[in-house]
Amino acid sequence: MPTVSVNTHFPGYEIIGELGRSNARVLKARHLATGNLVAIKHFALNTDAETLRRFRLESELMTDIRHPNVVSVREVQLDMPMPFIVMEWIEGGNLRALLTEKGHLEIPTVIRLGLQMAEAFQAIHPRGIIHRDIKPENILFRSLPSGELHFLLTDFGVARLREQSQTLTGQSLMTYEYASPEQFENPRGVDVATDYYSLGVVLYECLSGRVPFSMADTTGIATFMREVLQTPHPPVFLPADQFLPPSLSTVLDWTLAKNPAERLSDVNELVLLFGQANVEQLQHRRPTGLRPPVVSRTMAAPKPLPVPELPETIEPEEEPARSFTGWQIGIVVMVVFLIGLAAFYLYEGKKTGADTTVAPDSVSVVADSSQTEPMQEDTATSSSSEEPVESTIDSTQLYSSPAPNTETSPPTVPIAPPDSLKTAPDSTKTGN
């Protein structure tokens, strides 16, 4: 049954029923022109101008986002007496209803939720949009034919508007429990890290069925705030049959860090951790009977390489060393041979040179001695017989040297050997 008049407040739409209320009212409606189901979110009458201005900017930006993990905004009507926006209809409902029904979610579903929320962050954060109100009520889901759940993020900008129009004590209890520590200290100065903290609280609740810090467990807002700001989050308690992947535990620890500067706030790193958690979950679910082959293959790897065969592979390396030594010896022998050959030729060259210079003199001396042998007695008594000998020596020196001593020989000495034959008879004459 319609709760609001179709023609008065939401022209073009037929109101089917109310879906919920928080800081705004959400209605299920049908678009009259197309027949498509939609969700209409409207604000109270007489909303202040500043809230409407900022919401207009936020809504106009959201109409440009088309992402499978973000609920799309189809129409914005802020000039109406009751301002409203029109969003796509998600049949499944929100995460709060799912947790109320099941208590907690299975590990694969939690990993899938985290991956899809990371995709939503990657769509909105680069545009400068900070959701500031991540909680189960603002995460919708629809069932896929495969049986898996598809999650979408909705209700953008509402937390920003609530921080400007209301005080902290005017927020709902649910907002307290999902708010980041910096939202208590400086609500208007938060950045994208606050969305990561709120997502960590949602993941914690999906695993354990409860939030890390609850208002029901404290005596007042001051005690609750002190716990959120100072106390580390308690460990996650899972049912006995569930395995918590280490990477998913790391996501909880890093997203729930108190200091936003130390908190995980990189979407790529978040996606990587969720991917590792998914692999760890699949490995844990593998039947134990299928695991030994992997181990056996690893254990059998050293068998093709027995240790006793190692010296045999090293022995052939010694042959190049022996051949290399023989090569060196060959070079040394060749060098010694060449040195010896050079010395031999040098010695023979010197010997040949000596023979060519002495041979003419010996011949001439023998010839002269044969001519003067009968005159040995006369040479002993006369000194003039020594002159022919000197002349013959000088004549050989003339053949070998161009500049002989001319002081000791008379001008007639350089006469050819026929002159020496003439001097022999003269010596006999002087003896008579």
Steps between C-alpha positions, in 0.01 A plus 500: 500500500648841406625699791536832317283655232638434158390824337577733790859421597650259242353566159552220251537229761267263674592438863482132592624501859754619753840332522653674800585819680818654635585861437278470192209289392540229234204389292444226248336639187427427134588732216170558315654552158717188493351281772846452658527468875705771671592619848412855596684671780349825621575755768267675734309811408671836538854362476757781544655651188860411586415132542319497169786678322763255616275203435436626147875503427540152645202361311601652169841342535346162582285505187819482291622181673412177324652210686364151571577535873346846542128566506433743218306824546243549223334826591551791738211729598614753761272787395186320610323580827623157617845456339579144387731290291420190296734197505497161334309228678699215658274200555697312767504751783781628720778331693336573834203282411737224385697507827179501701387191316828299506696644793829495306623436146716224362867580430466494117204740521695735726794500257263569211343787695842650572613476137184667370515778756861560397374536142243753619771698681704502181202656321419776750821599678689626192205735441547656843195330651532372857202293605549548878210271588603146404273261691284194426192716437683673211622183331240337278511160336327298234511126440661376179388189305820329621381538859771756582419843637577823319559800730449870426580813697229762538392815693788730401552832665251449779767475770658822374164675521427358842832627636415851382139511611509303824719466805680180591239409761230520233644207304353152526659231711586304190701793368698514822606138477625528140659843530879532484697644793568822310129552445467549876788748516465694173193392300548758226869427446482133412632351177465169312660314792175531693317290240761225538453494877122473466542218247724320751222520760249361249732210412561430870126482562442277197757250633415498871139622509584806709685829472841552669363767736132516590306770673305230687820383670590842644349722763488811284628688196818612676604144582416386149706777340795421726492138389480592134789747533733298723410132532618251237221307337433156654589189299244356263319191626375271225287188516700185559468379142629823336857580403616862507751559218809683627469769231142573606618535859760746373226704331316531831813606690605758242159655432417529872820688585432798727733741323372584149858555382582137591174356369471304181350744250632383163242324288756301299655360817155419634408309183829310516437391860149383419636305204756329722231422756292339228793279396564403862134410543502281189815324613345433839190353340705266281452137608796370695528202266597734217781672687764218527578492123628854525717410796622176340606684187692741712667220696593306185671793336855423629496135375626568145810663649686235711793633697757225401481603136626849570880411485449334162363817354798694631773262367473600131589851598858385577573410134499859379749575778741226378467603136552858601830401678623306195423800284708717727788248488481497122530877491801489731671234287431700186642816657814313616540348153472838334749652740743214437452530124561872516816445707622238248452727204668784686799281582530373142477852367788615717710197399442560128597866536827406669591249227444749220742756650788267599521269196672745259773582755583137572531423136733790436715417797541138395591611154762738630649243738545253220699752310718602793579158659844466338590832643450437866869529583529838329197637691675422824801717414327785325206711609416601148335163436215596731376766262336257253306343784377837605410579148295186462310576824435848384380377165238279664397792711449696186245242386311507826547861610502815284734695735828309584795648689737654242765626741692167539488392137704665218332619183598182314329259742147505357624320189326177402642154587720491188723756673560260787646249255746762388614575853598141565793495262610832638531355851730224376718748333551692814600184676802460267 
